[in-house]
């Protein structure tokens, strides 16, 4: 029997169910015929089918290198999509389209662009094909997902329902409807569509993964674990499912199972930033800071820190990853983390750094610049506004080393004793006097500040409350309660104040989004600040303001609030309370104030 006949026979046996034996037979033939690229391609396809993605990837990359094999390129980018490697997938797709215009590949490009939040480009591709065929279901699906991403939930739902009118068993539309209702907060509808989709295909890895995520979000952990394990039975070598399982076990404080699942995931994807981040949070909660910070730097391998644009690529070209900072030469720049809250948190280590390394510049949010200059007076010239160096080509050339602020923990917070027990930011005396004068007209015994919403990331919903949830505070008749909530909340405040005797008070002329000097002065004037997790809570902690922090429902994603007690080592003045406990306990604030 010739080689082609042998291969065809093995492939037929593989299709009929004798998969592992067929794979072993094909491997034996391949060892004797490694120069046969058709054999190598078929071997890679079987490896991909068996979830041996590492081996399949190696063979596809070889075929692409030696002969620009289009089928190998298509299979490779589909593997990257499954593994959420969207930048890599896009790169392969664009290489294919340079060689040959393939309609389905172009449509896959639209989906990948949507996943990368390049919504306008994704829509443009889909609209091109929809002009030719307004019932193109794959393009309609991507348009619907783009609309859902933009918050146009009702329009997205209409599109997905239209798809189902054409194809009542369209799994993509059912899955997208479930996710859209989940985002919209209609949990019953979301669960209904997830279960409806699973009736059609109980072995869909995507559906099993998504419904597990839904149940995790609903704190139905047993159901979530069950569906993740079902997903693993379908795709047993999927690192992301093991990582998701680890997150659930972490939610349940089962650190042994969490670490076991995380390290299984890491064995499969050794450089995955999200897996390393999960491991770091487990160690940080256990106050094993040395291991925690080592794995925490895995976040630098997340999509947000990768070479996704020229700015990040430029920073990463000079990224400093050494294990110590002793006797280091060259010019350093510290760049801020993504949010103002995290920037304030990690600035608690700026004093340590500046005393160690003189040749250092720290870029910061312009709203914090004067606060930092005043709080670190001997190093005031070291602070500059965000982009002053990193957006200036000539100035950046003089920089030798870049460190993200969050990475300072591995040098300056190696154990619990390294955390400072005092505040580190200082208010402006003149601004403080102005605020004191404005507060002088309020005569009640206690002054309470209040912030109840977060707006700026995917966890905002988990963090936030409504004013009506806070009646236990407004029932304290001997307290003046002041608004410290930034964002568009005017209508909510007016509506609340119209039906409540004890009003939420605003300080006239205080910009609660931009004027961090004024906010800091108001915070320092309070007896207590009650807040959810947002940037103002971090500012209060850094100022040493007595603060009650209402932890978000999924607080495991915030390592600084995820503690075994009601204290956090980051801020000595902050007390932590779970959201559910806060909503059920009307006495906590009285006890805290000792009223």
N, C-alpha and C positions, 0 to 999 in steps of 0.2 A: 504494500500500500504506500503510495507516495505521500509526501509531507502535507500537501493541501488536503488530501482525503482524510489523513489522520486528524488534522486540525478541525475539519468540518464535523467529523464523528464526535470529537470531544465536545465541541460547541453544542451539538444536538443533545448529547447526554447532559450537559450543563443546564440546558433549557428545560429538560424533562424532570430535573430535580436532583440529580446526583452531583451536587455542586462541588463539594470539597474534593471528592475523588477525581472529578473532571479537572479541577484546578491543579491538583498534584500531578496528574498525567501531563497537563499542558506545560507545567513547570519543568518536568523532566525533558520534554522535547525541546523546550526553549534553551536549556543549559547546553544542548548540543548544537543549537542553531541561533546563537545570539545576534548574528548579523541579519537575520530575517526580520524586517521591520513590520511586515504584516502579522507575523506571529507575535511580536512584541506588543503590537496594538491590541490584538485579541486578548493577550494576557492582561494588559492594563484594564481593559473593559471588564473582565471577570474580577480582577482585583477590586475595581470600583464597586461592582455589584456585591462583593463580599465585605464591603466597607474596609478594605485594606487600602485606605486612601493614600497613605504614605508611599507604599510600593507603586500604586497606580500613578501617583503624581510624578514619581521618578521616571517612569517609563514614558509618560506623556511628554514631559519636559525634554527627554532625550529625542523623541520623535520630532518635536517641534524644532529642536536645534539642528538636527541633521537633514530634515526634509520639509520643514514648515508644514507639517501634517495638519490640515484643517480640522479633521475629525478629532484629532488629539487636542487641538486648541479648544474646540467646542466643549468636549468632555471636561477639560481642565477648568474652564471658567464656570461650568455648571457645578463642579466640586467646590469651587471658591464661593459661589453663591450659597450653597448649602451650609458652608462653614462660615458664612458672613464675612468673607474676605473680599469686600466689595471693591476696594481700590485695585487689588490684584485682578479681579474679574474684569473690571473696566479696561485695564491695560491690555489684557488678552483679547477682549472683544474689539478694541480699536485696532489691534494688530491684524485681526481677521478681516475687518472691514477695509483695511488698506490693501489687502490681497484680493478680496472678492466681496462684492455687495450681496449679502445674504439677508433676506427679509426677516426671518425669525431671529437671527443674531442681532439685527438692528432693534427689534422689539425687546429682546432681552436687555439690550443697552438701555432702553427706556426704563425698564424695571430697576436696573442697577443704579441709574441716575436718581431715581426716586428714593432708593435706599440711602443714597449719599446726600439726600436733601437738595439735590439740584433739580428742583421741581419744574422750573420753567423749561429747561432742556428736555426733561422727560415728557412733559406735555406736548412740546413741539413735535417730537418724533411720533407720538401717538396720534396727534391731530393730522399729521401727514397721511398716515395709513387709514384713518377713519374717513378722510375725504374720498378715498377709493372704495371703502367698505364700512358703512356706518354701523355694521353689526360685527365688527372685528372684536371678539370677546376679550382677547388678551390685552388689546389696547384700551378697551373700555375699563377693564379691571385696573390697569395702571392709572388711568385718569381718576377713577373712583378712589384709589388709594392716595393719590396726590391731594384730592379734595379733602379726604379725611385728615391727612397730615396737616392741612391748612386750617382745620377746624370747621370746615363746611360739611358737617356731618349729615345734614338732611339731604344735601345734593349728592353726597357720596352714596347714601342709602338708596336713593332713587336709581342711580346707575347700577348698583349691585342687584337691585330688584328687577331691573330691566334685563340684566344678564340671565337671571333665573327664569324669566318669562321665555327666553330663547332656549335655555338649557337648565332645566329644573334641578339637575344633579351636578351643576358646576361647583366643584369643591372650592375653587379660588374665591368665587363670589360668596359662598356660604361662610367660608373662613373670614373673609373681609367684612362681611356684615356683622359677624360675631365680634370681631375686633373693634369695629366702629361703634357698635352699641356699648361695648366695654369702655371705650374712651368717652363715650357720651354719658356714662354713668347709669345706663339702663341694663342692670346686671341680669335680670330675668330674661330679657330678650337675647343678651349675649350668650348666656348658657343654652338657651333654646337652639340657637343657630349652630353652636359648637356641637351639641349632641346630635342635631339633625345631620350635620356633615359627617360625623363619625358613624352614623348608621349606614351611610353610603360607602365609606371606606374606613374600616376599623384599624387598618394597617398604615394609615397615612402618618408618616413621621411628623410632618408640619402640624397637622391637626392635633395630634397627641401632645406635642410640645406646647402648642398655643393654649389648649384647654388646661394643661397642667399649670401654665403661667397664670391663667385666669383664676384657678382655684387657689394658687399661692397668694395672689393679690387679695382674694376674699378670706384669707387666713384659714381656708379649708385644707390644712396641710396633708392630711391622710389621703384625700382625693388627689392632691397635687403629686404626692410621692407615687401613688399608684399609676397615674398617667405617665409620669416621667419614666417609671420602670417599664411600662408598656412600650414607650418610645425606644427605650434601650433594647428591648427584645426585637424591635424592627431594625434598629440601627445601633448595634452593640458597641461600635467603636467611635461613638460620637462624644467628643470631649465636652461639648457645650451642655449636653444633658447631664453628664456627671457634675459639671460645674453648677448647673441649676439645682441639682439634688443637694449639693454642698450648701448652697444658699438657704435652702429650706431647713436642713439640719442645723445650720447656724441660727436661723430664725427661732428654732426650737431649743437653742442652747445645747444641742448635742454636738459638741466640738469634735469628739472622737470620730463620729460618722462624717462630719463635715470635712475634716482634714483628709480622711480616707478617700472620699469622693473627689476632693480637690486634687489630690496627688495622682489619682487615676487619670483625671483630666489632663494634668500637666505632663504625664508620661506620653500622652497622645499628641499634645501641642505644647512643646517645651518653651516656646517664647510667647505664649498667649498672655496678653496684659490683663484681661478680665479675670482669668483663672488666678493669676498671681495676686491680683487685687483682693479676690475672695480670701485667699490664704492669709494675706496681710491683715485683713480685718479680724480674722479669727485670732491670730497672734496678738494683735493690738488690744482686743478685748480682754485677753488673758494677761495683759501687761507684759508680754514677752516682746519688748520693743525692738530688741536687736533683730530677731527674725521678722517681726512685723514690718520694720522699715525696709529691710532687704527686699521683701516681696512687694512692698508698696510701690517701689520704683518700677514695678511691672506695669503700672498705669502709663508709663512713658511709651509702652508698646501698644496702647489702645489707639483706636482710630483718631481720637481727638488730639493725640500727641504725635501721630505719625506724620510722614511727609505728605500731608494732604493739600498743602498750599506752599507757596514760596516762602512765606514768613516762618512757618513751622520748620520747613526744610532748612532754612538758614540757621535757626536756633539750634536745631539738632546736629548740625555740622560741627558745633563747638560744645556739645553737651558734655558736662563733667560727671563721670560715674565712678570715680575712684572711691575706695572705702574710707578714706580719711582726708582731712584738710590740713594736717600739720605740715608746716614748712613748705607750703605750696607757693610757687612763683607764678607770675603772669597776672593779667588783669581779669577779675571776675565780674560778672553781672548776674544779679538775681532777678528773675522775671516772675511776675505774679501768676498765681493759679487762676482758674477760670472765673470764679465769682468773688465779689467783694468780701463775703463772709469768710471764705477760705483764706483770702489774702490777709485779713485781719488776724485770723487764727495763727497762721504760720509766721506772722510778723512778731510773734512772741519770742522768736529765735533770732531776730535781727540783731539784738544787742550782743548776743553770744558771738555771732558771726563777725560783726564789725570790730569787736575787740580782738579777734584772732587774725583777721586778714584786712590789712589797711587798704590795699589796692582793690577796692570793691565799690561797685555802683549798684543801687537797688532801684529798679523801676517800679512805680506804684500807680494805682488809680489816682488821677489828678485830684479827686475829691478828698483823698487821704493825705495828700502831700504835706500840707501844713501841720496836720496832726503828727505825722512822723517826724518832721523837722523839729517840732517842739518837744516831742517825747524822747527823742534821742539827740539832745542839743549838741553834744560833742561830735556828732557825726552828721549834722544837718546837711552838709554839702554833699553827702553821699546819696541823698534821695533825689530822684528826678521823676518826672511824669512818664507814664506808660508810652513807649514808642520813641522817647527822646534819643535813645541809643539804638534800639533794635530796628527802628524805621529809618535810620540815617546810615547810609552805606559806608561813608568814610569813618564815622565814629565807631561803627560796629567792627570794622577791620582791626581796630585797636584792641578789641576784646579777645581774650584767649580762652576763657571758660564760661559756659552758661550753666546756671543751676536754677531749676524750678524751685520756688519757695518751699513747696511741700517736701522736697528731697532733703531739706535741712535737718529733718527729724533724725535721720540716720547718723548725723554727726553730733547733735546737741540734745537729743531726748532718748538716750540709750537705755535708761532705766527710770523707774518711777521717781527717784530722788532728783533727777535732772529737771523736773518740772518746777517752775517758779510758783511761789505762793503769794505773789503780789501783783497788782495791776501794772501795766506797762505803757498805757496811753494817758496823756494829760490834756485837759481841756484848756481853751483860751480864757484867761481871767476876764477880759473885757466882755466876751460873748457870754460867759457864765453870769456875770453881773446883769447883763441885759435880760437874760432868761429869768433870773431871780426876781427882777423888777416886774416882769409880766406875770409871774406866778404869785406875787404878793397879794393880789386881789382875791385869791382863793383861800378860804379860811378853815376848811375842814382839817381834821387832825392828821390824816395821812394823804400822801400823794402817790398815786399808782399810775404807771405807764402801761400801755396796752398795744400789742401788735399781734395780729391774728392770721395774717395771710402771707403766702409766698407766691411769686409769679413766674420766676425766671428759669425753671427747669422742669424736667419730666416728673420730679417728685413733688411738685408744688401742691398737687391735689392731696397727697398723703399728709403733707405738713399742715395744710390750712384748716381753719375753723370759720364759723359764721358768728357774727356778733350775738345772735340769739343763743349760741352755746355758752355765752359768758355771763348769764344772769346771776350766777353765784357771786360774781365780782360786783356787779352793779347793785346787788342787794345790800352791800356794805354801805350803810348810810353815812358813816363818818369818814368817807374817802372821796377825794376828788380824783377823777379818772381821766387821764390825758391820752389823746390819740398819738401814737407813734407809728402808725401804719402808712407806709408809702403806697403809691399806686392809685388806681381809679376806684376809690371806695366812698366818694362823697355821697352818692345816692343811698348806699347801704347805711351810712352813718345818719343821714337825715331821716331815713325811714325808721331806724331804730330809736333815735332820739324823740321822734314824734309820739311814741307810745310808751316811753319809759321816763320815770320821774328823775332818776339819777342819770344825767346826760354824759355822753362821751365828749370831752372838751378838746378844742383845737387851740394851739398857740398861734395867734395871728402872725402872718409873715414868715413862718418857718417852713422851708422847703424840705419835706421829709424824704425826698429822693436824692437831692444834690448837696444840701447843706449839712455835711457831716460834723462841722464845727458846732452848729446850732443843736443838732440832734444829740451830740455828746454832752453839751451843757445841760440840756433838758434831762437826759438820763442821769447825770450826776446830781440833779436836784430832786430825784424821786426817793421815796422810801423803799419802793420795790417796783421792779419791771416784770410784767408777765408777758411772755412771748412764745410764739412757735419758732421753729428753726428758720431763721433768715439772717440777713446781714446785720440787722439792728441788734439781734441777740448776741452776735459775736462782738459787736462794738461795746455793748453793755458789759460783757464779761471782761473785755480788755481794759475797760475803765474801772473795774472793781465794783460795779453797781450790783446790789443785791437783786438777783434775777431768778425767777421761776421759769424754767424752760419746759414747755409741753412738747414731749418727743413726738415725732411723726409716727404714723402707724407702722411704716416699714423703716424703722430707725436703724436697722442693720446696715443700711447703705451709708450712714454717716458715722464714721469711726469715732469721732470726738464725743458724740452723744451716747454711743452704744457702750454702756458701762454696766458692771454687775451691781453697783450701788446707785444712789441718787446723786453722786458726785462725779465730776469729770476732772481729770488732772490738768486740763487746759485752762480752766477758769475757776479759781477758788471761790468766787462769789456766786456761782451758778448752782442751783439745785434742779435736778431732773425729775420729771413726773411723766408717766405714760399717759398717752392721750385718753385712753379709756378710763383710767383712774381719775384723771382730771375731770372728765365729764360726769363721773359718778360721785365725786367727793366734793362736797360744798364747804368743808371745814379746812382744807389745806391752806388757803390763803390766810384765814384767821390765825391758824397755828403759826404760820410763817411770820406774820406781823405781830403775833402775841397780843391780839386784840382781846 
